[in-house]
Amino acid sequence: MTGRQKPYDVIVAGGGPAGSTAATLLAQHGHRVLLLEKDSHPRFHIGESMMPRIAPVMQRLGMDWGEGNLQKSGADFIDEQSGRQLFFPLQGRYRTYQIERSEFDRKLFDNAIAQGVEGQQQEKVLEVDCAQNGVEVRTEKNDYQGRYFIDATGRSALMGRRQRSIQRIENLGRFALYRYFQVGHSPQLDDVFTTGNVKILLADIGWLWLIPMVGRRLSIGLVVQQDKPKGIDQQDLYQQYIDASPLLNTLLQDSSPLTEIKVEADFSYLNQRRYGLRHACCGDAAGFLDPVFSSGVFFAVKTAEFIADRVHQGLQEDIEDDPQLHAIDDPTYQTGFRTMHLLIERFYSSRLIHNLVFEADRHPRIKQEVTALLAGDLWQENNHFQQGLLRGRG
């Protein structure tokens, strides 16, 4: 340990999309910011499919986030048993992409450094002490002082687990199994890569995703919502549902798996204490939802934007020690998170796809309003479908 360092305005733990976004915006405001990442970039992370409404935040960051990524036109919802399918277009005012998370996260981190953030990689935060007169952060290598601490540690949820404020959200996906494939050329595959659409395939146990990526690769995953059948391991379960899909069998002819089958657990929770004395949580450290509608990175950068702008105000006005600094933003956060939570819950529990989504073409207003939510436009005042969700009648 090299000892105590000179104080910072803000110390951010976690160099993923949330941490890099918060750090960059605060540095743009002229604050001295330290960004600590426990790993080193580039590092693998799942979550390739983006929502269009991430674009305004990328513009604030000065990022050309489409460079090197596959443009995404929209989302296809498919029920192979009934043959029903519906496309939701997501290319409106803003474009969106299927991204390579390792490179995307690295570019965000490097962009933060280029805009004045002091960044350290391979330095894990061990302890945080948020007191009335300042913040003390201890890592494996140093002790740091600051005026404010931002927890962007993802699903590690440093402050939430320390404060025992993580509440699991039931009735959504329980875990995901996924792998990557290298594929060749066929008319069906060429169409997949030309449109860039994410495909959501309904399954009796949950749902499957198919995401095309640059380099003729497919990300294919199975999200399990029900109890796993007895007598079958996770690897065999994944393969069973891949084999049961006519579409996936067609697309994966002559393909080669690029990875082993991976597992993601710890699905769906809310941090009930997202802020307090000289600290706030953003991204997955504030809450995480089942990825069926691709909201993970969107919530990461959007909540980081909320937090950074409010911390800037607090530092300017010397009120950053107010434990309720972020209370004013609670209604906005709750509207966005709860809308997506309820939409996902309806997806699983009330045959939303069959009763609404596959009927949406008959109701242009409803399709337009659902499409707005899938794009990340969660704060409209005139989205009647969203208002119905929030009132419990969606």
C-alpha positions in Angstrom: 0.0 0.0 0.0 1.4 3.3 -1.0 -0.5 5.4 1.5 -3.1 8.2 1.5 -3.6 10.1 -1.7 -4.7 13.7 -2.3 -8.5 14.2 -2.1 -10.9 14.0 -5.0 -14.2 15.5 -5.5 -15.8 12.2 -6.5 -14.6 8.6 -6.3 -16.4 6.1 -8.6 -16.1 2.4 -8.0 -16.7 0.4 -11.2 -15.5 1.1 -14.7 -18.4 -0.3 -16.7 -21.0 1.8 -18.6 -22.5 3.3 -15.4 -19.2 4.2 -13.7 -17.5 5.5 -16.9 -20.6 7.6 -17.7 -20.9 9.2 -14.2 -17.2 9.9 -14.1 -17.1 11.5 -17.6 -20.0 13.8 -16.9 -18.6 14.9 -13.6 -15.2 15.6 -15.2 -16.9 17.6 -17.9 -18.3 19.7 -15.1 -14.8 20.4 -14.0 -14.6 18.1 -10.9 -11.6 16.0 -10.0 -12.8 12.4 -10.4 -11.2 9.1 -9.6 -12.5 6.0 -11.4 -11.6 2.6 -10.0 -12.0 -0.7 -11.9 -11.3 -4.0 -10.3 -10.5 -5.7 -13.6 -8.8 -4.5 -16.7 -10.3 -3.5 -20.1 -11.2 -5.1 -22.4 -13.1 -7.7 -20.3 -16.0 -9.9 -21.2 -19.5 -8.8 -20.3 -22.9 -10.1 -21.6 -25.6 -7.6 -22.8 -25.0 -6.7 -26.4 -28.4 -5.4 -27.5 -29.0 -1.7 -27.0 -32.0 0.6 -26.7 -32.2 3.7 -29.0 -32.7 6.2 -26.1 -29.1 5.5 -25.0 -28.0 7.8 -27.9 -28.5 11.2 -26.2 -26.3 10.1 -23.3 -23.6 8.9 -25.7 -23.8 12.3 -27.4 -23.2 14.0 -24.1 -20.2 11.8 -23.5 -18.8 12.6 -27.0 -18.9 9.0 -28.1 -19.3 7.6 -31.6 -20.9 4.5 -30.1 -22.0 3.0 -33.5 -18.4 2.6 -34.8 -17.6 -1.0 -35.3 -21.0 -2.3 -34.2 -23.9 -3.8 -36.1 -26.9 -1.5 -36.6 -30.1 -2.8 -35.0 -33.4 -2.2 -36.8 -35.7 -3.5 -34.1 -37.0 -6.6 -32.3 -38.8 -9.7 -33.6 -41.1 -11.5 -31.1 -41.7 -15.1 -32.4 -43.9 -17.9 -31.2 -42.7 -20.9 -33.3 -45.5 -23.1 -32.0 -48.3 -20.9 -33.4 -46.3 -19.4 -36.2 -47.1 -15.9 -35.0 -44.5 -13.1 -35.2 -44.4 -9.4 -34.8 -41.7 -6.8 -35.6 -41.2 -3.7 -33.5 -39.2 -1.1 -35.3 -36.6 0.8 -33.1 -34.9 3.0 -35.7 -36.6 6.4 -35.3 -35.1 9.6 -34.2 -32.1 7.7 -32.7 -30.3 4.7 -34.1 -29.3 1.8 -32.0 -26.8 -1.1 -32.3 -25.8 -4.6 -31.3 -22.5 -4.0 -29.6 -19.4 -5.8 -28.5 -19.5 -5.2 -24.8 -15.8 -5.7 -24.1 -14.9 -3.0 -26.7 -17.8 -0.8 -25.9 -16.9 -0.8 -22.2 -13.3 -0.2 -23.0 -14.1 2.8 -25.2 -16.3 4.3 -22.5 -13.5 3.9 -19.9 -10.9 5.3 -22.3 -13.2 8.2 -23.2 -13.5 9.0 -19.5 -9.7 9.2 -19.2 -9.4 11.4 -22.3 -11.9 13.8 -20.7 -9.9 14.3 -17.5 -10.9 11.4 -15.3 -8.1 9.7 -13.4 -8.6 6.0 -13.9 -7.1 3.0 -12.2 -7.6 -0.6 -13.4 -7.0 -3.8 -11.5 -7.8 -2.0 -8.3 -10.7 -3.3 -6.2 -12.5 -1.2 -3.6 -12.4 -3.0 -0.3 -14.0 -0.6 2.1 -15.9 2.7 2.0 -16.6 5.1 4.8 -19.0 7.8 4.1 -18.9 10.3 7.0 -20.3 13.8 7.6 -17.0 15.5 6.7 -16.0 13.3 3.7 -15.4 9.9 2.1 -12.6 7.4 2.8 -12.1 4.6 0.2 -9.7 1.8 0.8 -8.5 -0.4 -2.1 -6.0 -3.2 -2.4 -3.4 -0.6 -3.2 -4.2 2.7 -1.7 -6.4 4.8 0.6 -8.3 7.7 -1.1 -10.2 10.7 0.2 -13.1 12.4 -1.5 -16.2 14.5 -1.1 -18.5 12.0 -2.7 -18.7 8.2 -3.6 -20.6 6.7 -6.5 -21.2 2.9 -6.4 -21.2 1.6 -10.0 -20.0 -1.9 -9.1 -22.7 -3.7 -11.1 -24.3 -6.8 -9.7 -21.6 -6.9 -7.0 -23.7 -4.0 -5.6 -21.0 -3.0 -3.0 -23.1 -0.5 -1.0 -26.4 -2.5 -1.3 -24.9 -5.7 0.0 -23.0 -3.9 2.7 -26.2 -2.2 3.8 -28.3 -5.4 3.2 -30.7 -3.4 1.1 -30.9 -5.7 -1.9 -34.4 -7.0 -2.4 -34.9 -9.8 -4.9 -37.7 -9.4 -7.5 -39.6 -12.6 -7.9 -41.5 -14.0 -10.9 -39.0 -12.9 -13.5 -36.1 -14.8 -15.0 -34.0 -16.9 -12.7 -30.9 -17.5 -14.7 -29.6 -17.4 -18.2 -27.5 -19.9 -20.3 -25.8 -18.7 -23.4 -23.0 -19.1 -25.8 -21.6 -17.6 -29.0 -21.5 -19.2 -32.5 -19.6 -18.5 -35.7 -21.9 -18.8 -38.7 -21.6 -18.8 -42.4 -23.9 -17.6 -45.2 -27.4 -18.5 -46.2 -30.4 -16.4 -47.3 -31.9 -16.6 -43.8 -28.6 -15.7 -42.1 -27.9 -12.9 -44.4 -31.3 -11.4 -43.6 -30.5 -11.7 -39.9 -27.2 -9.7 -40.3 -28.7 -7.2 -42.7 -31.5 -6.2 -40.4 -29.5 -6.6 -37.2 -32.8 -7.5 -35.3 -32.8 -9.1 -32.0 -35.1 -12.1 -31.9 -37.1 -13.1 -28.9 -38.4 -16.7 -29.1 -41.0 -17.8 -26.7 -40.5 -21.0 -24.8 -42.5 -22.9 -22.2 -39.7 -22.5 -19.6 -38.9 -18.8 -20.4 -37.5 -17.3 -23.6 -34.6 -17.4 -25.9 -32.6 -14.6 -27.5 -30.8 -14.4 -30.8 -28.5 -11.4 -31.3 -26.4 -10.9 -34.5 -23.0 -9.4 -34.0 -20.2 -8.2 -36.2 -18.0 -10.9 -37.7 -20.9 -13.2 -38.5 -21.4 -14.2 -34.9 -24.6 -15.0 -33.0 -25.2 -14.6 -29.3 -27.9 -17.2 -28.4 -29.2 -17.5 -24.9 -32.0 -19.2 -22.9 -33.5 -17.4 -19.9 -35.1 -19.8 -17.5 -38.1 -18.5 -15.5 -39.6 -21.7 -14.1 -38.0 -24.4 -12.0 -35.4 -26.4 -13.9 -36.7 -29.9 -14.8 -35.2 -32.5 -12.5 -32.6 -34.9 -13.9 -31.1 -32.5 -16.5 -28.1 -30.3 -16.1 -27.8 -26.8 -17.4 -25.7 -27.7 -20.4 -28.2 -30.3 -21.6 -31.2 -28.0 -20.8 -29.7 -25.3 -23.1 -29.1 -27.7 -25.9 -32.6 -29.2 -25.5 -34.2 -25.8 -26.2 -31.8 -24.9 -29.0 -32.6 -28.3 -30.7 -36.4 -27.7 -30.2 -36.3 -24.4 -32.2 -36.8 -24.8 -36.0 -35.4 -21.3 -36.5 -32.3 -21.8 -34.5 -31.6 -25.2 -36.1 -31.8 -23.6 -39.6 -29.6 -20.7 -38.6 -27.0 -22.9 -36.9 -26.4 -25.3 -39.7 -22.7 -25.5 -40.4 -22.0 -23.2 -37.4 -19.2 -23.5 -34.9 -19.5 -22.7 -31.2 -17.0 -20.1 -30.1 -17.4 -20.5 -26.4 -18.6 -22.9 -23.8 -22.1 -22.5 -22.4 -22.0 -19.7 -19.8 -24.3 -19.1 -16.9 -25.6 -15.7 -15.5 -27.5 -15.8 -12.2 -28.5 -13.3 -9.5 -31.4 -12.0 -11.7 -33.7 -9.2 -10.9 -33.4 -7.2 -7.7 -33.8 -3.6 -6.4 -31.5 -1.8 -4.1 -33.9 -0.2 -1.6 -31.2 2.3 -0.4 -29.8 3.7 -3.6 -28.4 6.8 -1.9 -27.4 8.2 1.5 -24.8 10.2 3.2 -22.2 11.3 0.6 -22.9 8.3 -1.7 -25.3 7.1 -4.5 -25.6 3.9 -6.6 -26.2 3.7 -10.3 -26.6 1.0 -12.9 -26.9 -2.5 -11.7 -25.7 -1.4 -8.2 -29.1 0.4 -8.0 -31.2 -2.4 -9.5 -31.2 -5.1 -12.2 -34.0 -6.5 -14.3 -34.5 -9.6 -16.5 -32.9 -8.7 -19.9 -35.8 -9.6 -22.1 -36.2 -6.0 -23.3 -32.5 -5.1 -23.3 -32.8 -2.4 -20.6 -29.5 -3.1 -18.7 -27.0 -0.8 -20.4 -29.7 1.8 -20.9 -30.5 2.0 -17.2 -26.7 1.9 -16.4 -26.0 5.1 -18.4 -29.3 6.8 -17.7 -29.1 6.4 -13.9 -25.4 7.5 -14.1 -26.5 10.6 -15.9 -29.1 11.4 -13.2 -26.6 10.8 -10.4 -23.8 12.8 -12.0 -25.9 15.8 -12.7 -27.3 15.8 -9.1 -23.9 15.3 -7.5 -22.6 18.2 -9.6 -25.3 20.4 -8.2 -24.5 19.2 -4.7 -20.8 19.9 -5.1 -21.5 23.4 -6.5 -23.8 24.3 -3.7 -21.8 22.6 -1.0 -24.7 20.4 -0.1 -23.2 17.1 -1.1 -23.4 15.9 2.5 -27.2 16.0 2.3 -28.3 12.3 2.6 -31.5 13.2 0.7 -29.6 14.9 -2.2 -31.1 12.4 -4.8 -34.6 12.2 -3.3 -35.8 14.8 -5.9 -35.0 12.3 -8.7 -36.7 9.3 -7.0 -40.0 9.7 -8.9 -38.2 9.8 -12.2 -36.1 6.7 -11.4 -39.1 4.8 -10.0 -41.2 5.6 -13.1 -38.6 4.2 -15.4 -37.6 1.1 -13.4 -41.1 0.2 -12.4 -42.4 0.6 -15.9 -39.8 -1.9 -17.2 -40.4 -4.2 -14.2 -44.1 -4.3 -14.8 -43.7 -4.8 -18.6 -41.4 -7.8 -18.0 -43.7 -9.1 -15.3 -46.6 -9.0 -17.7 -44.4 -10.7 -20.3 -44.1 -13.7 -18.0 -47.4 -13.8 -16.1 -50.3 -12.5 -18.3 -49.5 -13.7 -21.8 -48.6 -10.2 -22.8 -47.1 -11.4 -26.0 -50.1 -13.4 -27.1 -52.8 -11.1 -25.8 -51.2 -7.7 -26.7 -48.0 -7.8 -28.7 -49.3 -10.2 -31.4 -52.4 -8.1 -31.6 -50.6 -4.8 -31.7 -50.8 -4.5 -35.5 -54.6 -4.1 -35.1 -54.1 -1.2 -32.7 -51.6 1.3 -34.1 -51.6 3.5 -31.0 -50.9 0.6 -28.7 -48.1 -0.6 -31.0 -46.6 2.9 -31.1 -46.7 3.1 -27.2 -45.2 -0.3 -26.7 -42.5 0.5 -29.2 -41.7 3.7 -27.3 -41.1 1.7 -24.1 -39.0 -0.9 -26.0 -36.9 2.1 -27.3 -36.3 3.4 -23.7 -38.7 6.3 -24.0 -40.0 5.8 -20.4 -40.8 9.3 -19.4 -43.6 10.4 -21.8 -46.7 11.9 -20.2 -49.1 10.7 -22.8 -48.3 7.0 -23.1 -51.6 5.5 -22.2 -50.3 1.9 -22.2 -47.5 2.9 -19.7 -50.0 4.7 -17.5 -52.1 1.6 -17.5 -49.1 -0.5 -16.4 -48.3 1.9 -13.6 -51.9 1.9 -12.4 -51.9 -1.9 -12.5 -54.3 -2.3 -15.4 -51.7 -2.6 -18.2 
